[in-house]
Amino acid sequence: MPPFAQRARGEGARRDEYDRRTTRERHLAELFACVVMNRQFWPEFPSRRETVLIPPDCLRRRGDECERKGSRSGTRCTACDATSRSGG
């Protein structure tokens, strides 16, 4: 087994675990799907008169240490990270 694969097996608690353990073939298939979807829907996007982009309320920069609060509509950012811009 290559050394990097052995190291990856021992580091199972990382946030990027899914990306690190995804096979090359699956990663390329997902990338291909993104390219196809972008090409499919992009021509309509700039031609819309009104466009709404809805960013996530919290980017969870602190991962599992994030202090976001639960609400009826999901979670709410509490700006627990100094670089957070949404700020509750």
Distance bins in CASP14 RR format, pairs under 12 A and 6 or more apart:
PFRMAT RR
TARGET T0000
AUTHOR 0000-0000-0000
RMODE 2
METHOD distances of the structure
MODEL  1
1 7 0 0 0 0 0 1 0 0 0 0 0
1 8 0 0 0 0 1 0 0 0 0 0 0
1 9 0 0 0 0 1 0 0 0 0 0 0
1 10 0 0 0 0 0 1 0 0 0 0 0
2 8 0 0 0 0 1 0 0 0 0 0 0
2 9 0 0 0 0 0 1 0 0 0 0 0
3 9 0 0 0 0 0 1 0 0 0 0 0
3 10 0 0 0 0 0 1 0 0 0 0 0
4 10 0 0 0 0 0 1 0 0 0 0 0
4 11 0 0 0 0 0 1 0 0 0 0 0
4 20 0 0 0 0 1 0 0 0 0 0 0
4 21 0 0 0 0 0 1 0 0 0 0 0
5 11 0 0 0 0 0 1 0 0 0 0 0
5 20 0 0 0 0 1 0 0 0 0 0 0
5 21 0 0 0 0 1 0 0 0 0 0 0
5 23 0 0 0 0 0 1 0 0 0 0 0
7 14 0 0 0 0 0 1 0 0 0 0 0
7 20 0 0 0 0 1 0 0 0 0 0 0
8 14 0 0 0 0 1 0 0 0 0 0 0
8 16 0 0 0 0 0 1 0 0 0 0 0
8 17 0 0 0 0 1 0 0 0 0 0 0
8 18 0 0 0 0 0 1 0 0 0 0 0
8 19 0 0 0 0 0 1 0 0 0 0 0
8 20 1 0 1 0 0 0 0 0 0 0 0
8 21 1 0 0 1 0 0 0 0 0 0 0
8 22 0 0 0 0 0 1 0 0 0 0 0
9 17 0 0 0 0 0 1 0 0 0 0 0
9 20 0 0 0 0 0 1 0 0 0 0 0
9 21 0 0 0 0 1 0 0 0 0 0 0
10 17 0 0 0 0 0 1 0 0 0 0 0
10 20 0 0 0 0 0 1 0 0 0 0 0
10 21 0 0 0 0 0 1 0 0 0 0 0
11 17 1 0 0 1 0 0 0 0 0 0 0
11 20 0 0 0 0 1 0 0 0 0 0 0
11 21 0 0 0 0 0 1 0 0 0 0 0
12 18 0 0 0 0 0 1 0 0 0 0 0
12 20 0 0 0 0 1 0 0 0 0 0 0
12 21 0 0 0 0 1 0 0 0 0 0 0
13 20 0 0 0 0 0 1 0 0 0 0 0
13 63 0 0 0 0 0 1 0 0 0 0 0
13 64 0 0 0 0 1 0 0 0 0 0 0
14 20 1 0 0 1 0 0 0 0 0 0 0
14 21 0 0 0 0 1 0 0 0 0 0 0
14 63 0 0 0 0 0 1 0 0 0 0 0
14 64 0 0 0 0 0 1 0 0 0 0 0
15 60 0 0 0 0 1 0 0 0 0 0 0
15 61 0 0 0 0 0 1 0 0 0 0 0
15 62 0 0 0 0 0 1 0 0 0 0 0
15 63 1 0 0 1 0 0 0 0 0 0 0
15 64 0 0 0 0 1 0 0 0 0 0 0
15 65 0 0 0 0 0 1 0 0 0 0 0
15 66 0 0 0 0 0 1 0 0 0 0 0
16 22 0 0 0 0 0 1 0 0 0 0 0
16 63 0 0 0 0 0 1 0 0 0 0 0
18 26 0 0 0 0 0 1 0 0 0 0 0
18 27 0 0 0 0 0 1 0 0 0 0 0
18 30 0 0 0 0 0 1 0 0 0 0 0
19 26 0 0 0 0 0 1 0 0 0 0 0
19 27 1 0 0 1 0 0 0 0 0 0 0
19 30 0 0 0 0 0 1 0 0 0 0 0
19 31 0 0 0 0 0 1 0 0 0 0 0
20 27 0 0 0 0 0 1 0 0 0 0 0
21 27 0 0 0 0 0 1 0 0 0 0 0
22 28 0 0 0 0 1 0 0 0 0 0 0
22 29 0 0 0 0 1 0 0 0 0 0 0
22 30 1 0 0 1 0 0 0 0 0 0 0
22 31 0 0 0 0 0 1 0 0 0 0 0
23 29 0 0 0 0 1 0 0 0 0 0 0
23 30 0 0 0 0 0 1 0 0 0 0 0
24 30 0 0 0 0 0 1 0 0 0 0 0
24 31 0 0 0 0 0 1 0 0 0 0 0
25 31 0 0 0 0 0 1 0 0 0 0 0
25 32 0 0 0 0 0 1 0 0 0 0 0
26 32 0 0 0 0 0 1 0 0 0 0 0
26 33 0 0 0 0 0 1 0 0 0 0 0
27 33 0 0 0 0 0 1 0 0 0 0 0
27 34 0 0 0 0 0 1 0 0 0 0 0
28 34 0 0 0 0 0 1 0 0 0 0 0
28 35 0 0 0 0 0 1 0 0 0 0 0
29 35 0 0 0 0 0 1 0 0 0 0 0
29 36 0 0 0 0 0 1 0 0 0 0 0
30 36 0 0 0 0 0 1 0 0 0 0 0
30 37 0 0 0 0 0 1 0 0 0 0 0
31 37 0 0 0 0 0 1 0 0 0 0 0
31 38 0 0 0 0 0 1 0 0 0 0 0
32 38 0 0 0 0 0 1 0 0 0 0 0
32 39 0 0 0 0 0 1 0 0 0 0 0
33 39 0 0 0 0 0 1 0 0 0 0 0
33 40 0 0 0 0 0 1 0 0 0 0 0
34 40 0 0 0 0 0 1 0 0 0 0 0
34 41 0 0 0 0 0 1 0 0 0 0 0
34 42 0 0 0 0 0 1 0 0 0 0 0
35 41 0 0 0 0 0 1 0 0 0 0 0
35 42 0 0 0 0 0 1 0 0 0 0 0
36 42 0 0 0 0 0 1 0 0 0 0 0
37 45 0 0 0 0 0 1 0 0 0 0 0
38 44 0 0 0 0 0 1 0 0 0 0 0
38 45 0 0 0 0 1 0 0 0 0 0 0
39 45 0 0 0 0 0 1 0 0 0 0 0
41 47 0 0 0 0 0 1 0 0 0 0 0
41 48 0 0 0 0 0 1 0 0 0 0 0
41 51 0 0 0 0 0 1 0 0 0 0 0
42 48 0 0 0 0 0 1 0 0 0 0 0
44 51 0 0 0 0 0 1 0 0 0 0 0
45 51 1 0 0 1 0 0 0 0 0 0 0
45 52 0 0 0 0 0 1 0 0 0 0 0
45 53 0 0 0 0 0 1 0 0 0 0 0
55 77 0 0 0 0 0 1 0 0 0 0 0
55 85 0 0 0 0 1 0 0 0 0 0 0
55 86 0 0 0 0 1 0 0 0 0 0 0
56 66 0 0 0 0 0 1 0 0 0 0 0
56 68 0 0 0 0 0 1 0 0 0 0 0
56 74 0 0 0 0 0 1 0 0 0 0 0
56 75 0 0 0 0 1 0 0 0 0 0 0
56 76 0 0 0 0 0 1 0 0 0 0 0
56 77 0 0 0 0 1 0 0 0 0 0 0
56 84 0 0 0 0 0 1 0 0 0 0 0
56 85 0 0 0 0 0 1 0 0 0 0 0
56 86 0 0 0 0 1 0 0 0 0 0 0
57 66 0 0 0 0 0 1 0 0 0 0 0
57 68 0 0 0 0 1 0 0 0 0 0 0
57 69 0 0 0 0 0 1 0 0 0 0 0
57 70 0 0 0 0 0 1 0 0 0 0 0
57 71 0 0 0 0 1 0 0 0 0 0 0
57 73 0 0 0 0 1 0 0 0 0 0 0
57 74 0 0 0 0 1 0 0 0 0 0 0
57 75 1 0 0 1 0 0 0 0 0 0 0
57 76 1 0 0 1 0 0 0 0 0 0 0
57 77 1 0 1 0 0 0 0 0 0 0 0
57 78 0 0 0 0 0 1 0 0 0 0 0
57 79 0 0 0 0 0 1 0 0 0 0 0
57 84 0 0 0 0 0 1 0 0 0 0 0
57 85 0 0 0 0 0 1 0 0 0 0 0
57 86 1 0 1 0 0 0 0 0 0 0 0
57 87 0 0 0 0 1 0 0 0 0 0 0
57 88 1 0 0 1 0 0 0 0 0 0 0
58 66 1 0 0 1 0 0 0 0 0 0 0
58 67 0 0 0 0 1 0 0 0 0 0 0
58 68 1 0 1 0 0 0 0 0 0 0 0
58 69 0 0 0 0 1 0 0 0 0 0 0
58 70 0 0 0 0 0 1 0 0 0 0 0
58 71 0 0 0 0 0 1 0 0 0 0 0
58 74 0 0 0 0 0 1 0 0 0 0 0
58 75 1 0 0 1 0 0 0 0 0 0 0
58 76 1 0 0 1 0 0 0 0 0 0 0
58 77 1 1 0 0 0 0 0 0 0 0 0
58 78 0 0 0 0 1 0 0 0 0 0 0
58 79 0 0 0 0 1 0 0 0 0 0 0
58 80 0 0 0 0 1 0 0 0 0 0 0
58 81 0 0 0 0 1 0 0 0 0 0 0
58 84 1 0 0 1 0 0 0 0 0 0 0
58 85 0 0 0 0 0 1 0 0 0 0 0
58 86 1 0 0 1 0 0 0 0 0 0 0
58 87 0 0 0 0 1 0 0 0 0 0 0
58 88 0 0 0 0 1 0 0 0 0 0 0
59 66 0 0 0 0 1 0 0 0 0 0 0
59 68 0 0 0 0 0 1 0 0 0 0 0
59 75 0 0 0 0 0 1 0 0 0 0 0
59 77 0 0 0 0 1 0 0 0 0 0 0
59 79 0 0 0 0 0 1 0 0 0 0 0
59 80 0 0 0 0 0 1 0 0 0 0 0
59 81 0 0 0 0 1 0 0 0 0 0 0
59 83 0 0 0 0 1 0 0 0 0 0 0
59 84 1 0 0 1 0 0 0 0 0 0 0
59 85 0 0 0 0 1 0 0 0 0 0 0
59 86 1 0 0 1 0 0 0 0 0 0 0
59 87 0 0 0 0 0 1 0 0 0 0 0
60 66 1 0 1 0 0 0 0 0 0 0 0
60 67 0 0 0 0 0 1 0 0 0 0 0
60 68 1 0 0 1 0 0 0 0 0 0 0
60 75 0 0 0 0 1 0 0 0 0 0 0
60 77 0 0 0 0 1 0 0 0 0 0 0
60 78 0 0 0 0 0 1 0 0 0 0 0
60 80 0 0 0 0 1 0 0 0 0 0 0
60 81 0 0 0 0 1 0 0 0 0 0 0
60 84 0 0 0 0 1 0 0 0 0 0 0
60 86 0 0 0 0 0 1 0 0 0 0 0
61 67 0 0 0 0 0 1 0 0 0 0 0
61 68 0 0 0 0 0 1 0 0 0 0 0
61 77 0 0 0 0 0 1 0 0 0 0 0
61 79 0 0 0 0 0 1 0 0 0 0 0
61 80 0 0 0 0 1 0 0 0 0 0 0
61 81 1 0 1 0 0 0 0 0 0 0 0
61 82 0 0 0 0 1 0 0 0 0 0 0
61 83 1 0 0 1 0 0 0 0 0 0 0
61 84 1 0 0 1 0 0 0 0 0 0 0
61 85 0 0 0 0 0 1 0 0 0 0 0
61 86 0 0 0 0 0 1 0 0 0 0 0
62 68 0 0 0 0 1 0 0 0 0 0 0
62 77 0 0 0 0 0 1 0 0 0 0 0
62 78 0 0 0 0 0 1 0 0 0 0 0
62 79 0 0 0 0 0 1 0 0 0 0 0
62 80 1 0 0 1 0 0 0 0 0 0 0
62 81 1 0 1 0 0 0 0 0 0 0 0
62 82 0 0 0 0 0 1 0 0 0 0 0
62 83 0 0 0 0 0 1 0 0 0 0 0
62 84 0 0 0 0 1 0 0 0 0 0 0
63 80 0 0 0 0 0 1 0 0 0 0 0
63 81 0 0 0 0 1 0 0 0 0 0 0
64 80 0 0 0 0 0 1 0 0 0 0 0
65 78 0 0 0 0 0 1 0 0 0 0 0
65 80 1 0 0 1 0 0 0 0 0 0 0
65 81 0 0 0 0 1 0 0 0 0 0 0
66 75 0 0 0 0 1 0 0 0 0 0 0
66 76 0 0 0 0 0 1 0 0 0 0 0
66 77 0 0 0 0 1 0 0 0 0 0 0
66 78 0 0 0 0 1 0 0 0 0 0 0
66 79 0 0 0 0 0 1 0 0 0 0 0
66 80 1 0 0 1 0 0 0 0 0 0 0
66 81 1 0 0 1 0 0 0 0 0 0 0
66 84 0 0 0 0 1 0 0 0 0 0 0
66 86 0 0 0 0 0 1 0 0 0 0 0
67 75 0 0 0 0 0 1 0 0 0 0 0
67 76 0 0 0 0 0 1 0 0 0 0 0
67 77 0 0 0 0 1 0 0 0 0 0 0
67 78 1 0 1 0 0 0 0 0 0 0 0
67 79 0 0 0 0 1 0 0 0 0 0 0
67 80 1 1 0 0 0 0 0 0 0 0 0
67 81 0 0 0 0 1 0 0 0 0 0 0
67 84 0 0 0 0 0 1 0 0 0 0 0
67 87 0 0 0 0 0 1 0 0 0 0 0
67 88 0 0 0 0 0 1 0 0 0 0 0
68 74 0 0 0 0 1 0 0 0 0 0 0
68 75 1 0 1 0 0 0 0 0 0 0 0
68 76 1 0 0 1 0 0 0 0 0 0 0
68 77 1 0 1 0 0 0 0 0 0 0 0
68 78 1 0 1 0 0 0 0 0 0 0 0
68 79 0 0 0 0 1 0 0 0 0 0 0
68 80 1 0 0 1 0 0 0 0 0 0 0
68 81 0 0 0 0 0 1 0 0 0 0 0
68 84 0 0 0 0 1 0 0 0 0 0 0
68 86 0 0 0 0 1 0 0 0 0 0 0
68 87 0 0 0 0 0 1 0 0 0 0 0
68 88 0 0 0 0 1 0 0 0 0 0 0
69 75 1 0 0 1 0 0 0 0 0 0 0
69 76 1 0 1 0 0 0 0 0 0 0 0
69 77 0 0 0 0 1 0 0 0 0 0 0
69 78 1 0 1 0 0 0 0 0 0 0 0
69 79 0 0 0 0 0 1 0 0 0 0 0
69 80 0 0 0 0 1 0 0 0 0 0 0
69 87 0 0 0 0 0 1 0 0 0 0 0
69 88 0 0 0 0 1 0 0 0 0 0 0
70 76 1 0 0 1 0 0 0 0 0 0 0
70 77 0 0 0 0 0 1 0 0 0 0 0
70 78 0 0 0 0 1 0 0 0 0 0 0
70 88 0 0 0 0 0 1 0 0 0 0 0
71 77 0 0 0 0 0 1 0 0 0 0 0
71 78 0 0 0 0 0 1 0 0 0 0 0
71 88 0 0 0 0 0 1 0 0 0 0 0
75 86 0 0 0 0 0 1 0 0 0 0 0
75 88 0 0 0 0 0 1 0 0 0 0 0
76 84 0 0 0 0 0 1 0 0 0 0 0
76 86 0 0 0 0 1 0 0 0 0 0 0
76 87 0 0 0 0 1 0 0 0 0 0 0
76 88 1 0 1 0 0 0 0 0 0 0 0
77 83 0 0 0 0 0 1 0 0 0 0 0
77 84 1 0 0 1 0 0 0 0 0 0 0
77 85 0 0 0 0 1 0 0 0 0 0 0
77 86 1 0 1 0 0 0 0 0 0 0 0
77 87 1 0 1 0 0 0 0 0 0 0 0
77 88 1 0 1 0 0 0 0 0 0 0 0
78 84 0 0 0 0 1 0 0 0 0 0 0
78 86 0 0 0 0 1 0 0 0 0 0 0
78 87 1 0 0 1 0 0 0 0 0 0 0
78 88 1 0 1 0 0 0 0 0 0 0 0
79 85 0 0 0 0 1 0 0 0 0 0 0
79 86 1 0 0 1 0 0 0 0 0 0 0
79 87 1 1 0 0 0 0 0 0 0 0 0
79 88 1 0 1 0 0 0 0 0 0 0 0
80 86 0 0 0 0 0 1 0 0 0 0 0
80 87 0 0 0 0 1 0 0 0 0 0 0
80 88 0 0 0 0 1 0 0 0 0 0 0
81 87 0 0 0 0 1 0 0 0 0 0 0
81 88 0 0 0 0 0 1 0 0 0 0 0
END
